[in-house]
Amino acid sequence: MNDAIQQIGERLRGLRDVLDIPVEDIAQLCDLDIDTYLKMEEGEGELSISNLQKISKQYGIALDVLLFGEEPHMSQYFLTRNGQGMSVERRKEYKYQSLASGFRGRTADPFMVTVEPKPDNHTLHANSHQGQEFNFVTEGRLELTIGKKTLVLNPGDSIYFDATQPHCMRALDNAPVKFLAIIF
């Protein structure tokens, strides 16, 4: 099991215990079933950014606290050098690098996302979350499905969409795809 995912699960469990919130209540507030939430606490469930955002909002903490265990400190600017963003691998095929993890009071969450290729018959799982999302492809080709519409994005292509719509993605051409994702 990935240590980073295990640590996120421990933070989830610790917050719930400290705040004395029954698992049923936090799961319902975050629109998750109890088993899904408990698997996240155990570090075994899928830790989607959208679910972690919902949970962090319910707990009234920054997303970074769940992801990295650190409260952001910078308020004027936060510089992230190439390849130095705080990383989290929520699943083997997805790698997220937070590009603003140290900036306090962010109104958006920028990530550099790398998606590894999967077989064409691999079942994709759609996510949805509050707000809007912007994706800009930097390397590879991305298949993005929003609702019932499937689009292909090439390097240099971008898309802005309503993130409450179910959406999922896959790397094309049996090669990784890298893109900037900003969640508002």
C-alpha positions in Angstrom: 0.0 0.0 0.0 1.2 3.5 -0.8 2.5 5.3 2.3 1.1 8.7 1.1 -2.4 7.1 0.7 -2.1 5.4 4.1 -1.2 8.8 5.7 -4.2 10.5 4.1 -6.4 7.8 5.5 -4.9 8.3 9.0 -5.5 12.0 8.8 -9.1 11.4 7.8 -9.6 9.1 10.7 -7.8 11.4 13.1 -9.9 14.4 12.1 -13.1 12.5 12.4 -12.1 11.2 15.9 -10.9 14.6 17.1 -14.1 16.4 15.9 -16.2 13.5 17.3 -18.2 13.1 14.1 -19.9 9.8 13.5 -18.8 8.1 10.2 -22.4 8.1 9.1 -22.7 11.9 9.4 -19.4 12.7 7.5 -20.2 10.2 4.8 -23.7 11.7 4.3 -22.4 15.3 4.4 -19.9 14.4 1.7 -22.4 12.4 -0.4 -20.5 9.2 0.0 -21.6 5.8 1.2 -20.3 4.6 4.5 -18.2 1.8 3.0 -16.5 4.1 0.6 -15.6 6.6 3.3 -14.3 3.9 5.7 -12.1 2.4 2.9 -10.7 5.9 2.4 -9.9 6.1 6.1 -8.2 2.7 5.9 -6.1 3.8 2.9 -7.7 1.3 0.7 -10.4 3.2 -1.2 -10.0 5.4 -4.2 -8.9 8.8 -3.0 -10.2 11.1 -5.7 -9.4 14.7 -5.4 -13.1 15.5 -5.8 -13.9 13.4 -2.7 -11.0 14.8 -0.7 -12.2 18.4 -1.6 -15.7 17.6 -0.3 -14.3 16.2 2.9 -11.8 19.1 3.5 -14.7 21.6 3.0 -16.8 19.7 5.6 -13.9 19.7 8.1 -13.2 23.4 7.3 -9.5 22.7 6.4 -7.4 23.3 3.4 -7.1 20.4 0.9 -3.4 20.4 1.5 -3.9 19.4 5.1 -5.5 16.1 4.0 -3.1 15.5 1.1 0.2 16.5 2.8 -0.4 17.0 6.5 0.7 20.6 6.3 -1.1 23.9 6.6 -0.2 26.3 3.9 1.9 29.3 5.1 2.5 31.6 2.2 0.1 34.5 1.6 1.8 36.7 -1.1 3.2 34.0 -3.4 4.2 30.4 -3.6 6.8 29.3 -6.1 6.9 25.7 -7.3 10.0 24.7 -9.2 9.8 22.3 -12.2 9.0 18.8 -10.9 9.0 19.9 -7.3 5.3 20.0 -6.5 4.0 18.1 -3.6 3.1 14.7 -5.0 0.3 12.2 -4.3 -0.4 9.0 -6.1 -4.1 8.2 -5.4 -3.9 5.2 -7.8 -1.1 3.7 -9.7 -2.2 5.2 -13.0 -2.7 8.8 -11.6 -0.1 11.0 -10.2 -0.9 14.5 -8.9 1.6 17.3 -8.2 0.1 20.2 -6.3 1.5 23.4 -7.7 0.3 25.7 -4.9 0.4 23.6 -1.8 2.0 26.3 0.3 -0.3 29.2 -0.5 -2.8 30.0 2.2 -6.4 30.9 1.3 -6.3 29.6 -2.3 -9.4 30.1 -4.4 -8.3 27.4 -6.9 -6.2 24.2 -6.7 -3.7 23.8 -9.6 -2.2 20.3 -10.2 0.1 18.8 -12.7 -1.5 15.5 -13.5 0.1 12.5 -15.1 -2.2 9.6 -16.3 -0.6 6.3 -17.2 -2.1 4.3 -20.1 -4.5 1.5 -19.4 -5.9 -1.2 -21.8 -8.8 0.0 -24.0 -11.2 -2.4 -22.2 -10.3 -0.9 -18.7 -13.5 0.5 -17.1 -13.3 4.2 -16.4 -14.9 5.6 -13.2 -16.4 9.1 -13.5 -15.9 11.7 -10.9 -17.8 14.9 -10.2 -17.3 17.7 -7.8 -18.4 21.2 -7.0 -17.0 24.1 -9.1 -15.3 24.2 -12.4 -12.2 22.7 -13.9 -9.7 23.7 -16.5 -7.3 21.2 -18.2 -4.4 22.1 -20.5 -2.6 19.2 -22.1 1.2 19.5 -22.1 2.3 16.0 -23.2 0.6 13.0 -24.8 -3.1 12.7 -25.8 -6.0 12.7 -23.4 -9.5 11.2 -23.9 -11.9 13.2 -21.7 -15.5 12.2 -21.3 -17.9 14.8 -19.8 -21.4 13.5 -19.4 -22.1 11.6 -22.6 -19.6 13.6 -24.7 -16.1 12.2 -25.4 -13.4 14.5 -26.6 -9.7 14.0 -27.5 -7.2 16.7 -26.4 -3.7 17.0 -27.9 -0.7 18.9 -26.6 -1.6 22.6 -26.4 -5.4 21.9 -26.3 -7.4 23.1 -23.3 -10.9 22.7 -21.9 -12.9 24.5 -19.2 -16.0 22.7 -17.9 -18.6 22.4 -15.2 -17.1 19.9 -12.8 -20.5 18.9 -11.4 -20.9 16.9 -14.6 -19.6 13.3 -14.4 -16.2 13.2 -16.0 -13.4 10.7 -16.6 -10.2 10.5 -18.6 -7.7 8.1 -20.1 -4.3 8.4 -21.7 -4.3 7.5 -25.4 -1.7 5.9 -27.8 -0.5 3.6 -25.0 1.6 6.5 -23.6 1.3 8.7 -20.5 -0.5 12.0 -20.8 0.5 15.0 -18.7 -1.8 18.0 -18.2 -2.3 21.0 -16.0 -5.6 20.8 -14.1 -7.0 23.7 -12.1 -10.0 23.1 -9.9 -12.0 26.2 -9.0 
